[in-house]
Amino acid sequence: MIKISCQEQLLPGESLQAKWDFAARAGYDGIELRAKGDFAFRDRLPELRQAARDGVPMPSVCVDMLHFIGAFDAELRRDAVAQLRSQLSVIAEIGGSVACTPASYGMFSRRLPPFEPPRSPDADRAVLLAALAELGAHAASLGVTLVLEPLNRYEDHMVNRLDEAVSLVDEVGLRSVRVLADTYHMNIEEDEPTSALVKAADHLGHVQVSDSNRFQPGAGHIDWGALLGTLDAVGYDGFLAVECRLRGEPSAAVAAIPGFLRRWS
């Protein structure tokens, strides 16, 4: 049976406990948290500790900041690493296992003017490797995992495909640093998503799901039978974390997702 989590902002309710009551009834197995910058996730520790005591499963956290480990500015990179170190510590404390980050988001795209970034590909790779190595060592000390998410070409210029993320993870050489597969970005960037998953299987640490149009699974043209069948075939046993926009009445839309995915699994 596949395990499905839902990002917290999609769930109705004023507290994590109320959100989990809804999510559990709908067939979810956990809540994926979101972590803003300025150590906002650390500042939520009292709330998160109480939710954990109350039995709310929170297996993962997705970074939600304005700058990331691949920022052009060195001070912003240092801050992003510090924020992620803290997020790894918090998710470990509340019983989770995965923290997610892209190389960057919305910083630069080779598909839009001026087309050429201010840093070379080799320099891009160097700053990412340095950050991933530091964060991977911290994750390993806590027994948790950092996952690197490829984004599509319009949102990031550095890591767009699973094989690019795998190359970085291989060079870091730590099992605490793995790859995140997001079905929306894969639909844009991968020549064939199931083949990409097979090739990345040994490095796969987390999966986020939405359909081809970024709405909930079932609202677009992704072949969910093929995709979920491939994840099963390669032995992926982590969560499918729902990260999407919602079409239709929000509560009904988010409640329908687990049933839809399990019909294909």
C-alpha positions as CSV (number, residue, x, y, z in Angstrom):
1,M,0.0,0.0,0.0
2,I,1.4,3.4,-1.0
3,K,1.9,6.0,1.7
4,I,0.4,9.4,0.8
5,S,1.0,12.7,2.6
6,C,-0.4,16.2,1.9
7,Q,1.2,19.5,2.3
8,E,-0.2,21.4,5.3
9,Q,-1.4,24.5,3.4
10,L,-3.8,22.4,1.4
11,L,-5.6,20.9,4.4
12,P,-8.5,22.7,6.1
13,G,-8.2,23.4,9.8
14,E,-6.6,25.9,12.1
15,S,-4.2,23.5,13.8
16,L,-2.1,20.6,12.7
17,Q,-4.3,18.4,14.8
18,A,-7.4,19.6,13.0
19,K,-5.7,19.2,9.6
20,W,-4.7,15.7,10.5
21,D,-8.2,14.8,11.6
22,F,-9.4,15.7,8.1
23,A,-6.4,14.1,6.3
24,A,-6.7,10.8,8.1
25,R,-10.4,10.6,7.3
26,A,-9.6,11.2,3.6
27,G,-7.0,8.4,3.6
28,Y,-3.7,10.3,4.0
29,D,-0.8,8.8,6.0
30,G,1.0,12.0,7.0
31,I,1.4,15.8,6.6
32,E,4.2,17.4,4.7
33,L,5.2,20.6,6.5
34,R,6.4,23.8,4.9
35,A,9.4,25.8,6.3
36,K,9.7,29.5,5.7
37,G,12.9,31.4,6.2
38,D,14.1,33.5,9.2
39,F,14.1,30.3,11.3
40,A,10.3,30.3,11.2
41,F,10.3,26.5,11.3
42,R,12.4,26.4,14.4
43,D,10.1,28.9,16.0
44,R,7.2,26.5,15.4
45,L,8.8,23.9,17.6
46,P,6.3,24.1,20.5
47,E,3.4,23.7,18.0
48,L,5.2,20.8,16.2
49,R,6.2,19.0,19.4
50,Q,2.6,19.1,20.7
51,A,1.3,17.8,17.3
52,A,3.8,15.0,17.5
53,R,2.7,14.1,21.0
54,D,-0.9,14.2,19.7
55,G,0.0,11.6,17.1
56,V,0.2,13.7,14.0
57,P,2.6,12.0,11.6
58,M,4.9,14.6,10.0
59,P,7.4,12.7,7.9
60,S,8.8,15.5,5.8
61,V,9.3,19.3,5.4
62,C,9.5,21.3,2.1
63,V,11.5,24.5,2.2
64,D,9.5,27.6,1.4
65,M,12.0,30.5,1.3
66,L,13.0,33.4,-0.9
67,H,16.6,32.2,-1.5
68,F,18.2,28.8,-1.7
69,I,21.6,27.0,-1.5
70,G,22.4,27.9,-5.2
71,A,21.9,31.7,-4.7
72,F,24.4,33.9,-6.6
73,D,25.0,36.0,-3.5
74,A,27.4,34.2,-0.9
75,E,25.6,35.7,2.1
76,L,22.2,34.4,0.9
77,R,23.8,31.0,0.3
78,R,25.1,30.9,3.8
79,D,21.7,31.8,5.2
80,A,20.0,29.1,3.1
81,V,22.4,26.5,4.4
82,A,21.8,27.7,8.0
83,Q,18.1,27.6,7.5
84,L,18.2,24.0,6.1
85,R,20.5,22.8,8.9
86,S,17.9,24.1,11.3
87,Q,15.0,22.5,9.4
88,L,16.9,19.1,9.3
89,S,17.3,19.4,13.1
90,V,13.6,20.2,13.7
91,I,12.3,17.4,11.4
92,A,14.5,14.9,13.2
93,E,13.3,16.1,16.6
94,I,9.6,15.6,15.7
95,G,10.1,12.1,14.3
96,G,10.3,13.0,10.6
97,S,12.9,11.8,8.1
98,V,13.1,14.1,5.0
99,A,13.8,17.7,4.3
100,C,13.4,18.9,0.7
101,T,15.1,21.7,-1.2
102,P,15.7,22.8,-4.9
103,A,19.0,24.3,-6.0
104,S,17.1,27.5,-6.4
105,Y,13.7,28.8,-7.4
106,G,12.8,31.8,-9.5
107,M,16.4,33.1,-9.5
108,F,17.3,32.6,-13.1
109,S,16.1,30.9,-16.3
110,R,18.1,30.4,-19.5
111,R,14.7,30.5,-21.3
112,L,14.2,34.2,-20.4
113,P,16.3,37.3,-21.0
114,P,19.2,37.8,-20.5
115,F,19.6,34.0,-21.1
116,E,23.1,33.7,-19.7
117,P,23.5,33.6,-15.9
118,P,26.2,35.5,-14.1
119,R,27.9,32.3,-13.0
120,S,29.4,29.5,-15.0
121,P,28.1,25.9,-14.9
122,D,31.3,24.8,-13.1
123,A,30.8,27.5,-10.5
124,D,27.1,26.6,-10.1
125,R,28.1,23.0,-9.5
126,A,30.8,23.9,-7.0
127,V,28.5,26.0,-4.8
128,L,25.8,23.2,-4.8
129,L,28.3,20.5,-4.0
130,A,29.7,22.5,-1.0
131,A,26.2,23.1,0.4
132,L,25.0,19.5,-0.2
133,A,28.2,18.1,1.5
134,E,27.7,20.3,4.6
135,L,24.0,19.6,4.9
136,G,24.5,15.9,4.1
137,A,26.9,15.6,7.0
138,H,24.5,17.3,9.3
139,A,21.6,15.1,8.1
140,A,23.7,12.0,8.6
141,S,24.5,13.0,12.2
142,L,20.7,13.2,12.8
143,G,19.7,10.1,11.0
144,V,17.6,12.0,8.4
145,T,17.8,12.7,4.7
146,L,18.2,15.9,2.6
147,V,16.6,15.5,-0.9
148,L,17.5,17.7,-3.9
149,E,14.6,18.6,-6.2
150,P,15.1,19.3,-9.9
151,L,12.8,22.1,-11.1
152,N,11.7,22.8,-14.6
153,R,13.8,25.1,-16.9
154,Y,11.5,28.1,-16.3
155,E,12.1,28.0,-12.5
156,D,15.8,27.1,-12.2
157,H,18.8,27.0,-14.6
158,M,21.0,24.6,-12.6
159,V,19.1,21.3,-11.9
160,N,16.2,20.4,-14.2
161,R,16.3,16.6,-14.5
162,L,16.7,13.6,-12.2
163,D,20.0,12.6,-13.8
164,E,21.5,16.0,-13.1
165,A,20.5,15.7,-9.4
166,V,21.9,12.1,-9.4
167,S,25.2,13.4,-10.7
168,L,25.5,15.9,-7.8
169,V,24.4,13.4,-5.2
170,D,26.9,10.8,-6.5
171,E,29.7,13.3,-6.2
172,V,28.7,14.2,-2.6
173,G,28.8,10.5,-1.8
174,L,26.6,10.5,1.3
175,R,23.5,8.3,1.6
176,S,21.9,11.1,3.6
177,V,21.7,13.2,0.4
178,R,19.2,11.9,-2.2
179,V,17.0,12.9,-5.0
180,L,13.4,14.2,-5.0
181,A,11.2,13.4,-8.0
182,D,8.4,15.9,-8.6
183,T,5.9,14.6,-11.2
184,Y,5.0,18.1,-12.5
185,H,8.6,19.1,-13.2
186,M,9.3,15.6,-14.6
187,N,6.4,16.0,-17.1
188,I,8.2,19.1,-18.5
189,E,11.8,18.0,-18.4
190,E,12.1,14.2,-18.7
191,D,12.1,12.6,-22.1
192,E,10.1,9.7,-20.6
193,P,9.3,10.0,-16.8
194,T,9.1,6.3,-16.0
195,S,12.6,5.6,-17.6
196,A,14.0,8.5,-15.7
197,L,12.6,7.0,-12.4
198,V,14.2,3.7,-13.2
199,K,17.6,5.2,-13.8
200,A,17.4,7.3,-10.6
201,A,15.9,4.6,-8.5
202,D,18.9,3.9,-6.3
203,H,19.1,7.6,-5.4
204,L,15.4,8.3,-4.9
205,G,14.5,9.6,-1.5
206,H,11.2,11.4,-1.9
207,V,8.4,11.9,-4.4
208,Q,6.0,14.9,-4.7
209,V,2.9,14.5,-6.9
210,S,0.7,16.8,-8.9
211,D,-0.6,16.5,-12.4
212,S,0.8,17.9,-15.7
213,N,-0.9,21.2,-15.2
214,R,0.1,21.5,-11.5
215,F,-3.4,20.7,-10.3
216,Q,-4.3,17.7,-8.3
217,P,-3.6,14.2,-9.6
218,G,-6.3,13.3,-12.1
219,A,-6.8,16.9,-13.5
220,G,-4.1,16.6,-16.2
221,H,-2.6,14.0,-18.6
222,I,0.0,12.2,-16.5
223,D,-0.2,8.4,-16.9
224,W,-0.6,7.6,-13.2
225,G,-0.8,3.8,-13.7
226,A,2.6,3.8,-15.4
227,L,4.2,6.2,-13.0
228,L,3.0,4.5,-9.8
229,G,3.7,1.0,-11.3
230,T,7.2,2.1,-11.9
231,L,7.7,3.3,-8.4
232,D,6.4,0.0,-7.1
233,A,8.7,-1.9,-9.5
234,V,11.8,-0.1,-8.4
235,G,11.0,-0.7,-4.7
236,Y,10.3,2.9,-3.7
237,D,8.8,2.8,-0.2
238,G,8.7,6.4,0.8
239,F,5.8,8.9,0.7
240,L,4.0,10.4,-2.2
241,A,3.6,14.0,-1.0
242,V,0.8,16.0,-2.6
243,E,2.1,19.4,-3.7
244,C,-0.4,21.0,-6.1
245,R,-2.9,23.6,-6.8
246,L,-6.6,22.6,-6.5
247,R,-9.3,22.7,-9.1
248,G,-12.8,22.6,-7.8
249,E,-14.0,23.0,-4.2
250,P,-10.7,22.8,-2.2
251,S,-11.7,20.4,0.6
252,A,-13.5,18.0,-1.7
253,A,-10.6,18.2,-4.2
254,V,-7.9,17.4,-1.6
255,A,-10.0,14.7,0.0
256,A,-10.4,12.8,-3.3
257,I,-6.7,12.5,-4.0
258,P,-5.8,9.4,-1.9
259,G,-8.6,7.4,-3.4
260,F,-7.6,8.4,-7.0
261,L,-3.9,7.5,-6.5
262,R,-4.7,4.2,-4.8
263,R,-6.9,3.2,-7.7
264,W,-3.8,3.3,-9.9
265,S,-1.4,1.6,-7.5
